[in-house]
């Protein structure tokens, strides 16, 4: 960036592959939320330091009604990157949810 050298560690290809599979599951009609969550769990297993992956995982957990799990994922994302706007938005939406109460449960037909 400009005259500054910026270095970031390379993403683990397994995390990237699982994230791509999660995006495909989310993009299906209807979204395959259980499959997306399975892939996001794999992604976070391979890359525990990516706030975006933890935020996405929390969003899917919330959509599946797994509020407590979503809170844990949200907390992990914010611990990694407190200024990350999507993680902050997820945390704000979780404050309105009682523990264990589903927001919207979407199931495949």
Rosetta constraint file for C-alpha pairs under 8 A:
AtomPair CA 1 CA 5 HARMONIC 6.43 0.50
AtomPair CA 1 CA 6 HARMONIC 6.68 0.50
AtomPair CA 11 CA 15 HARMONIC 7.24 0.50
AtomPair CA 11 CA 16 HARMONIC 6.90 0.50
AtomPair CA 11 CA 47 HARMONIC 7.56 0.50
AtomPair CA 12 CA 16 HARMONIC 6.38 0.50
AtomPair CA 12 CA 46 HARMONIC 6.68 0.50
AtomPair CA 12 CA 47 HARMONIC 6.52 0.50
AtomPair CA 13 CA 17 HARMONIC 6.02 0.50
AtomPair CA 14 CA 18 HARMONIC 6.16 0.50
AtomPair CA 14 CA 43 HARMONIC 6.86 0.50
AtomPair CA 14 CA 46 HARMONIC 6.40 0.50
AtomPair CA 15 CA 19 HARMONIC 6.05 0.50
AtomPair CA 15 CA 42 HARMONIC 6.82 0.50
AtomPair CA 15 CA 43 HARMONIC 3.98 0.50
AtomPair CA 15 CA 44 HARMONIC 6.80 0.50
AtomPair CA 15 CA 45 HARMONIC 7.67 0.50
AtomPair CA 15 CA 46 HARMONIC 5.21 0.50
AtomPair CA 15 CA 47 HARMONIC 5.91 0.50
AtomPair CA 16 CA 20 HARMONIC 6.14 0.50
AtomPair CA 16 CA 43 HARMONIC 6.87 0.50
AtomPair CA 17 CA 21 HARMONIC 6.30 0.50
AtomPair CA 17 CA 43 HARMONIC 7.76 0.50
AtomPair CA 18 CA 22 HARMONIC 6.17 0.50
AtomPair CA 18 CA 39 HARMONIC 4.98 0.50
AtomPair CA 18 CA 40 HARMONIC 6.41 0.50
AtomPair CA 18 CA 42 HARMONIC 6.21 0.50
AtomPair CA 18 CA 43 HARMONIC 5.21 0.50
AtomPair CA 19 CA 23 HARMONIC 6.26 0.50
AtomPair CA 19 CA 39 HARMONIC 6.41 0.50
AtomPair CA 19 CA 40 HARMONIC 6.01 0.50
AtomPair CA 19 CA 43 HARMONIC 5.92 0.50
AtomPair CA 19 CA 53 HARMONIC 7.60 0.50
AtomPair CA 20 CA 24 HARMONIC 6.37 0.50
AtomPair CA 21 CA 25 HARMONIC 6.28 0.50
AtomPair CA 21 CA 36 HARMONIC 7.17 0.50
AtomPair CA 21 CA 39 HARMONIC 6.40 0.50
AtomPair CA 22 CA 26 HARMONIC 6.15 0.50
AtomPair CA 22 CA 35 HARMONIC 6.90 0.50
AtomPair CA 22 CA 36 HARMONIC 4.13 0.50
AtomPair CA 22 CA 37 HARMONIC 7.04 0.50
AtomPair CA 22 CA 38 HARMONIC 7.85 0.50
AtomPair CA 22 CA 39 HARMONIC 5.25 0.50
AtomPair CA 22 CA 40 HARMONIC 6.18 0.50
AtomPair CA 23 CA 27 HARMONIC 6.04 0.50
AtomPair CA 23 CA 36 HARMONIC 7.00 0.50
AtomPair CA 24 CA 28 HARMONIC 6.34 0.50
AtomPair CA 24 CA 36 HARMONIC 7.90 0.50
AtomPair CA 25 CA 31 HARMONIC 5.90 0.50
AtomPair CA 25 CA 32 HARMONIC 4.98 0.50
AtomPair CA 25 CA 33 HARMONIC 6.84 0.50
AtomPair CA 25 CA 35 HARMONIC 6.19 0.50
AtomPair CA 25 CA 36 HARMONIC 5.25 0.50
AtomPair CA 26 CA 31 HARMONIC 4.56 0.50
AtomPair CA 26 CA 32 HARMONIC 5.81 0.50
AtomPair CA 26 CA 33 HARMONIC 6.41 0.50
AtomPair CA 26 CA 36 HARMONIC 6.13 0.50
AtomPair CA 27 CA 31 HARMONIC 5.81 0.50
AtomPair CA 28 CA 32 HARMONIC 6.51 0.50
AtomPair CA 30 CA 108 HARMONIC 6.86 0.50
AtomPair CA 31 CA 108 HARMONIC 7.73 0.50
AtomPair CA 32 CA 36 HARMONIC 6.21 0.50
AtomPair CA 32 CA 107 HARMONIC 7.72 0.50
AtomPair CA 32 CA 108 HARMONIC 6.55 0.50
AtomPair CA 33 CA 37 HARMONIC 6.06 0.50
AtomPair CA 33 CA 60 HARMONIC 6.56 0.50
AtomPair CA 33 CA 63 HARMONIC 7.83 0.50
AtomPair CA 33 CA 64 HARMONIC 7.01 0.50
AtomPair CA 33 CA 106 HARMONIC 7.34 0.50
AtomPair CA 33 CA 107 HARMONIC 7.56 0.50
AtomPair CA 34 CA 38 HARMONIC 6.17 0.50
AtomPair CA 34 CA 64 HARMONIC 7.81 0.50
AtomPair CA 35 CA 39 HARMONIC 6.26 0.50
AtomPair CA 36 CA 40 HARMONIC 6.12 0.50
AtomPair CA 36 CA 60 HARMONIC 7.40 0.50
AtomPair CA 37 CA 41 HARMONIC 6.05 0.50
AtomPair CA 37 CA 57 HARMONIC 6.32 0.50
AtomPair CA 37 CA 60 HARMONIC 6.22 0.50
AtomPair CA 37 CA 61 HARMONIC 6.97 0.50
AtomPair CA 38 CA 42 HARMONIC 6.46 0.50
AtomPair CA 39 CA 43 HARMONIC 6.15 0.50
AtomPair CA 40 CA 44 HARMONIC 6.14 0.50
AtomPair CA 40 CA 53 HARMONIC 6.81 0.50
AtomPair CA 40 CA 54 HARMONIC 7.99 0.50
AtomPair CA 40 CA 56 HARMONIC 7.46 0.50
AtomPair CA 40 CA 57 HARMONIC 5.61 0.50
AtomPair CA 41 CA 45 HARMONIC 6.12 0.50
AtomPair CA 41 CA 57 HARMONIC 7.10 0.50
AtomPair CA 42 CA 46 HARMONIC 6.38 0.50
AtomPair CA 43 CA 47 HARMONIC 6.08 0.50
AtomPair CA 43 CA 53 HARMONIC 7.02 0.50
AtomPair CA 44 CA 48 HARMONIC 5.01 0.50
AtomPair CA 44 CA 49 HARMONIC 7.89 0.50
AtomPair CA 44 CA 50 HARMONIC 7.58 0.50
AtomPair CA 44 CA 53 HARMONIC 6.31 0.50
AtomPair CA 44 CA 54 HARMONIC 6.73 0.50
AtomPair CA 49 CA 80 HARMONIC 6.58 0.50
AtomPair CA 50 CA 54 HARMONIC 6.63 0.50
AtomPair CA 50 CA 77 HARMONIC 7.40 0.50
AtomPair CA 50 CA 80 HARMONIC 7.30 0.50
AtomPair CA 51 CA 55 HARMONIC 6.05 0.50
AtomPair CA 51 CA 76 HARMONIC 7.37 0.50
AtomPair CA 51 CA 77 HARMONIC 4.29 0.50
AtomPair CA 51 CA 78 HARMONIC 7.06 0.50
AtomPair CA 51 CA 80 HARMONIC 5.83 0.50
AtomPair CA 51 CA 81 HARMONIC 6.09 0.50
AtomPair CA 51 CA 84 HARMONIC 7.62 0.50
AtomPair CA 51 CA 87 HARMONIC 7.51 0.50
AtomPair CA 52 CA 56 HARMONIC 6.11 0.50
AtomPair CA 52 CA 77 HARMONIC 7.04 0.50
AtomPair CA 52 CA 86 HARMONIC 7.96 0.50
AtomPair CA 52 CA 87 HARMONIC 7.63 0.50
AtomPair CA 53 CA 57 HARMONIC 6.08 0.50
AtomPair CA 53 CA 77 HARMONIC 7.95 0.50
AtomPair CA 54 CA 58 HARMONIC 6.12 0.50
AtomPair CA 54 CA 73 HARMONIC 5.32 0.50
AtomPair CA 54 CA 74 HARMONIC 6.61 0.50
AtomPair CA 54 CA 76 HARMONIC 6.65 0.50
AtomPair CA 54 CA 77 HARMONIC 5.22 0.50
AtomPair CA 55 CA 59 HARMONIC 6.17 0.50
AtomPair CA 55 CA 73 HARMONIC 6.50 0.50
AtomPair CA 55 CA 74 HARMONIC 5.84 0.50
AtomPair CA 55 CA 77 HARMONIC 5.80 0.50
AtomPair CA 55 CA 86 HARMONIC 6.94 0.50
AtomPair CA 55 CA 87 HARMONIC 5.40 0.50
AtomPair CA 55 CA 90 HARMONIC 7.20 0.50
AtomPair CA 56 CA 60 HARMONIC 6.30 0.50
AtomPair CA 57 CA 61 HARMONIC 6.10 0.50
AtomPair CA 57 CA 70 HARMONIC 7.30 0.50
AtomPair CA 57 CA 73 HARMONIC 6.59 0.50
AtomPair CA 58 CA 62 HARMONIC 6.05 0.50
AtomPair CA 58 CA 69 HARMONIC 7.06 0.50
AtomPair CA 58 CA 70 HARMONIC 4.11 0.50
AtomPair CA 58 CA 71 HARMONIC 6.93 0.50
AtomPair CA 58 CA 72 HARMONIC 7.70 0.50
AtomPair CA 58 CA 73 HARMONIC 5.00 0.50
AtomPair CA 58 CA 74 HARMONIC 5.73 0.50
AtomPair CA 58 CA 90 HARMONIC 7.49 0.50
AtomPair CA 59 CA 63 HARMONIC 6.27 0.50
AtomPair CA 59 CA 70 HARMONIC 6.72 0.50
AtomPair CA 59 CA 90 HARMONIC 6.81 0.50
AtomPair CA 60 CA 64 HARMONIC 6.21 0.50
AtomPair CA 60 CA 70 HARMONIC 7.83 0.50
AtomPair CA 61 CA 65 HARMONIC 6.28 0.50
AtomPair CA 61 CA 66 HARMONIC 4.99 0.50
AtomPair CA 61 CA 67 HARMONIC 6.72 0.50
AtomPair CA 61 CA 69 HARMONIC 6.46 0.50
AtomPair CA 61 CA 70 HARMONIC 5.17 0.50
AtomPair CA 62 CA 66 HARMONIC 5.33 0.50
AtomPair CA 62 CA 67 HARMONIC 5.31 0.50
AtomPair CA 62 CA 69 HARMONIC 7.88 0.50
AtomPair CA 62 CA 70 HARMONIC 5.47 0.50
AtomPair CA 62 CA 102 HARMONIC 7.23 0.50
AtomPair CA 62 CA 103 HARMONIC 6.57 0.50
AtomPair CA 62 CA 104 HARMONIC 7.70 0.50
AtomPair CA 63 CA 102 HARMONIC 7.75 0.50
AtomPair CA 63 CA 103 HARMONIC 6.39 0.50
AtomPair CA 63 CA 104 HARMONIC 5.46 0.50
AtomPair CA 63 CA 105 HARMONIC 6.01 0.50
AtomPair CA 63 CA 106 HARMONIC 7.04 0.50
AtomPair CA 64 CA 102 HARMONIC 7.08 0.50
AtomPair CA 64 CA 103 HARMONIC 7.62 0.50
AtomPair CA 64 CA 104 HARMONIC 6.52 0.50
AtomPair CA 64 CA 105 HARMONIC 4.86 0.50
AtomPair CA 64 CA 106 HARMONIC 6.28 0.50
AtomPair CA 65 CA 100 HARMONIC 7.55 0.50
AtomPair CA 65 CA 101 HARMONIC 6.56 0.50
AtomPair CA 65 CA 102 HARMONIC 3.61 0.50
AtomPair CA 65 CA 103 HARMONIC 5.39 0.50
AtomPair CA 65 CA 104 HARMONIC 6.07 0.50
AtomPair CA 65 CA 105 HARMONIC 5.60 0.50
AtomPair CA 66 CA 70 HARMONIC 6.14 0.50
AtomPair CA 66 CA 100 HARMONIC 6.65 0.50
AtomPair CA 66 CA 101 HARMONIC 7.66 0.50
AtomPair CA 66 CA 102 HARMONIC 6.42 0.50
AtomPair CA 67 CA 71 HARMONIC 6.18 0.50
AtomPair CA 67 CA 94 HARMONIC 7.40 0.50
AtomPair CA 67 CA 97 HARMONIC 7.26 0.50
AtomPair CA 67 CA 98 HARMONIC 7.83 0.50
AtomPair CA 67 CA 99 HARMONIC 6.10 0.50
AtomPair CA 67 CA 100 HARMONIC 5.41 0.50
AtomPair CA 67 CA 101 HARMONIC 6.40 0.50
AtomPair CA 67 CA 102 HARMONIC 6.43 0.50
AtomPair CA 67 CA 103 HARMONIC 7.83 0.50
AtomPair CA 68 CA 72 HARMONIC 6.45 0.50
AtomPair CA 68 CA 99 HARMONIC 5.98 0.50
AtomPair CA 68 CA 100 HARMONIC 5.97 0.50
AtomPair CA 69 CA 73 HARMONIC 6.29 0.50
AtomPair CA 70 CA 74 HARMONIC 5.97 0.50
AtomPair CA 70 CA 94 HARMONIC 7.79 0.50
AtomPair CA 71 CA 75 HARMONIC 6.06 0.50
AtomPair CA 71 CA 91 HARMONIC 7.27 0.50
AtomPair CA 71 CA 94 HARMONIC 6.74 0.50
AtomPair CA 72 CA 76 HARMONIC 6.24 0.50
AtomPair CA 73 CA 77 HARMONIC 6.22 0.50
AtomPair CA 74 CA 78 HARMONIC 6.22 0.50
AtomPair CA 74 CA 87 HARMONIC 6.22 0.50
AtomPair CA 74 CA 90 HARMONIC 6.64 0.50
AtomPair CA 74 CA 91 HARMONIC 5.98 0.50
AtomPair CA 75 CA 79 HARMONIC 6.03 0.50
AtomPair CA 75 CA 91 HARMONIC 7.67 0.50
AtomPair CA 76 CA 80 HARMONIC 6.29 0.50
AtomPair CA 77 CA 81 HARMONIC 6.13 0.50
AtomPair CA 77 CA 82 HARMONIC 7.48 0.50
AtomPair CA 77 CA 87 HARMONIC 6.13 0.50
AtomPair CA 78 CA 82 HARMONIC 4.36 0.50
AtomPair CA 78 CA 83 HARMONIC 7.43 0.50
AtomPair CA 78 CA 84 HARMONIC 7.13 0.50
AtomPair CA 78 CA 87 HARMONIC 6.12 0.50
AtomPair CA 78 CA 88 HARMONIC 7.10 0.50
AtomPair CA 82 CA 87 HARMONIC 7.81 0.50
AtomPair CA 82 CA 88 HARMONIC 7.53 0.50
AtomPair CA 83 CA 88 HARMONIC 7.36 0.50
AtomPair CA 84 CA 88 HARMONIC 6.34 0.50
AtomPair CA 85 CA 89 HARMONIC 6.14 0.50
AtomPair CA 86 CA 90 HARMONIC 6.19 0.50
AtomPair CA 87 CA 91 HARMONIC 6.21 0.50
AtomPair CA 88 CA 92 HARMONIC 6.19 0.50
AtomPair CA 89 CA 93 HARMONIC 6.28 0.50
AtomPair CA 90 CA 94 HARMONIC 6.19 0.50
AtomPair CA 91 CA 95 HARMONIC 6.37 0.50
AtomPair CA 92 CA 96 HARMONIC 7.21 0.50
AtomPair CA 93 CA 97 HARMONIC 7.15 0.50
AtomPair CA 97 CA 101 HARMONIC 6.70 0.50
AtomPair CA 97 CA 103 HARMONIC 7.34 0.50
